Structure formats: C-alpha cells, structure tokens
Amino acid sequence: QVQLAESGGGLVQAGDSLRLSCTATGRTFSIYVMAWFRQAPGKEREFVAAIRWNSRITEYADSVKGRFTISRVINENTVYLQMNSLNLEDAAIYFCAADVQYPITIPTTPGQYDYWGQGTQVGVSS
C-alpha cells in the first residue's frame, strides 16, 4: 500500500504562482510514476503532469506546458507541482496519484493509477 498526502493549495490571483506538494508513505519503493490530476466542479478529472520516479522523465498536458513544472525529491518521497501564471481555468481540486504497475509509457488517464491522495483545493480569482 502507498499513502499520498497533498498540501500547498490555496486561493491566489490570476497570474500568481503556487507550489503543490505530495508526500508518499508506505511501500514507496514500488512507485514507478507519480502524477497530478485536477478536477473542476462539473468536470471530469483531467491529467496535468507526471514524472517517472527513477528517471525524471516528465509528461504534461498541453494546457499547462510552459507554466507548470513537476519535480520530485526521492529521499523525501515527495513530488512537487510548481504552477506559474495561474489563470481562472486552473482552479480545481488537485490530486496526486501513484502508479505501481511499471507502465511502458507514462499514463495520462485516471484509471491507470493505483493510489490517490485526498486532493488539495486551488482557487484563482480575477
């Protein structure tokens, strides 16, 4: 089992930056990919970014490329999401997810991830 705990959400103004954190506990050695998803009210959960745990290879949704950066610190078992130039469309609950199935390519759909955090709210005001 892997437990994930997100932090760092809050309410910011458009154009501001925010950094989310997700710390993994439990069988962290089994993690191959960690990702961030988000879900706005009335919308489906959507992929934001992911990183291979041991190689730092990353994947981003087109909507956040150039603005968001995912990174990880292995000895802290923590993945970060640096979000810059936030806009109203970025407001959502952000979830951290872990894949322990050794995927050939980085998964970008929620069903491919095995463990989830509780989420952290990000609000953006104009």
N, C-alpha and C positions, 0 to 999 in steps of 0.2 A: 504494500500500500504506500501511496505517496500523498502527502497532505500539502496543500498550497494555500498561502495566505497573501492576499494583495494589500497594498497600502499606497497612500500618496494621492488619492483622489481629492477633489475639491471643486470650488466654483472660481473660475477665472474669467477675465475679459477676453474678447476676441483679440487675437494677436499675441496673447501671453503664452508662456511655456509652463509645462508641468512634467514632473517625472514620477512615474509609477514604479513600484517595486513588487516583486513576487518572490517569496522565500519558500523553498521546498524543504520538507522534512520527511522522515521515514526512509523508504528504500530509494534514496536519491540516485544511487549508482545505476538504477535501471532506466533512468531518463535518457532518451535519445534526442528529443526535440521539445522545446518549450515555446509556447506561443501566447500571443494576446489576441483576444476576440473582443468585440463590443456589441452591445445590443441597445438600441434606442427604443423608446416606447412605441409599440405597434409594429415594430420591425423584427425581422429575423436576426439571429446572431450572425455577425459577419467577421470574417478574418481581417486582422490588422497587420500582424507581423509575427515572424517565427525565427528561431535560431537553433541550429544543431548544437547540442550541448558540448560536444568534443571537438568540433571543427570551426565554430564561429560562422559557418555559412548561414546567410540570412535570406529571408523572403519577405516582401512587403506587398500589401495591397496597393493598387495604383493610386488610390485616393490619399494615401499618406506618404508616398515616396517623396523623398527630399525634405520632408517635415518631421517625420518620426524616425527614431533610431532605437533598435533593440540591441541589448548587450547582456552579457552575463558574467558573473564572477563565480567561478567554480567552487573555490574554497569557502564561499559564503552561501552556496546553493541558492543564489539569487539571480533573477533576471530583471532587467530594468527596461522601461519604455520611456525614452525621452521624447516628449511631444512639444514641438515648437510651432509657432504661427497657428495656434488653435483657432478654429472657426466654429460657427454655430452647428455645423453638420458633424462635428466631432463629439458633441455632447451625447453621452451614453453611459451605461454601466460597462466597465471594462473588466473582463475576466481573464485570468491566467489559466493556461492548460498545459498538460504534460502528456507526451506520447512515449510509451514504453515498448512499442512494437517493432522498433528498428525499421522505420519506413525507408524505402529506396529514394523517394523524393519527399520534400517537406510537405506535410499535409496542410491543406488550407480549408478543410471543412470540419465543422464541429464534431461530427460523428467519428472522425478518425483519432480523436484524442481520448485518453483513458481517464484522466483525472482533471478536476476543475476546482478552482477556488470559488469563494463566495461572491467575488466581484467588488469593485470599488467605483463609486459614482464620480463622473466627471461632468461638470456643468460649465457651459460657456455662455456668457452674456455679451450683448452687443454694446 
